[in-house]
Amino acid sequence: MLQISCKTRHNIRHLASLIYDTVWGLKTSTGRRLLEQRIPSKYIHLEEIVAYLAGERKAGGLDPVLPEAEFKAQVTHWLAKGFDLKFRDDAEIHQVSLLGIKYLQILEHILKQLKLI
């Protein structure tokens, strides 16, 4: 078990190295390393939009999870308004959303390997 301190920064560099080494070892189904893959900017912007929408809904006392149709409409609207981008079709929105879920699964895997959860 690794003990770290955010206050004194004890073992922070070691933790970063462990995370990097763990992520470096992860590969896609085609055998390519995840860290070598390029991520389209709209994927990154989608993450920002989802965080914004969730924060707004939580602040309003609402459940941060949206029904699928409303999610697509909100994401499409904010991606066009804020970044002048759009998804090709519903399939691309679905693909990007699955990538986000996969990202969370990878993060959970890393944290479990590091015994942080």
N, C-alpha and C positions, 0 to 999 in steps of 0.2 A: 504494500500500500504506500502511495506517495502522499506525503503531507506537504501542503503548500500554504503560503500566506500571501494574501493580497496586500496586506499592510506592509510587510517587510520585503515582499516579493521573493521570499525564500522558495526555491524550486520552481519558479514560474518558467524559467528557460527550459528546465528539464521537462515540465509538463508540455510546453509547446513542441519540444522535440518528440515526445511520445505521441502527441496528436498527429504531427506531421508524418512520422514513421508509420503510424497506423493507417492514415489516409493514403499514403503513398502505396501501401500494399493492396489497397482495394482496386478491383478491376471490374470493368463492364462485362456483360455476357459475351462480348466479342474478344475479350482478353486485353483490351486497351486500358491503361491506367486512368482512373477517374481524374486525377490532377492534370492529365494531358489533354483533356477535352475542353474545347472552347464552348462557352455558354453565350447564346445570343442575348443582346442587351434587353430585349423585351422580357426575357425570363427573369432577369434581375429586377426590372421595373415591376413585374408582376408581384414579386416578393414584397416590394415596397408598398404597392397598392393594397395587397392583402393585409399587411400590418396596419396600414392607415385605416382601412375599412373596419378591421377588428377593433382597433382602438376607439374609433368613433362610435361603434355599436356598444362597446362596453361602457363608454362614458355616458351613453344614453340609457343605460340599464337594460340593453337588449342582448340577446344571445349572439355571440360573434359569428355563429355559423349561419350561412345564408342558404336558402333553397337553390338548387342548381341553376334554374333559369335566371333568378335575380343575381346570382354570383356572376354568371356570364355577362349579363347586361351591365352590371356595375364595373366589372373589370374592363370590358370593352370600352365603356364610356371614359373611365379614368386613364386608360392607356392612350386613347386618342387625344383626350384633353390635355393631359400632363406631359406626354412624351411624343405626340404626333406619330404614334405607331398603331398598327392594328394586327390582329391575328388573321391568318389566311381563312380559317374556318373553325367550326366547333371542335373538330378533331385536334387542331393545334392547341386550343385552350385545354382540352382534356389531357393531351400529352404533357403540357407544361405543368398542369396540376399534379399529374402522376409523378413528374420529376420532383416536385416539391415534397410529396409524400415520401419518395425514395430518399431524398436529402435528410428528412427527419429520421428515417429508419437508419441511415448511415450514422448520423449523429448519435442516436441512441446506442448503436453498436459500439461506437468509439468510447462513449462514456461508460458502457458496461465493461469493456476491455480494460479501461483505466480504473475500474471499480469506483467510479464516481456516482453511480446510481445502482 
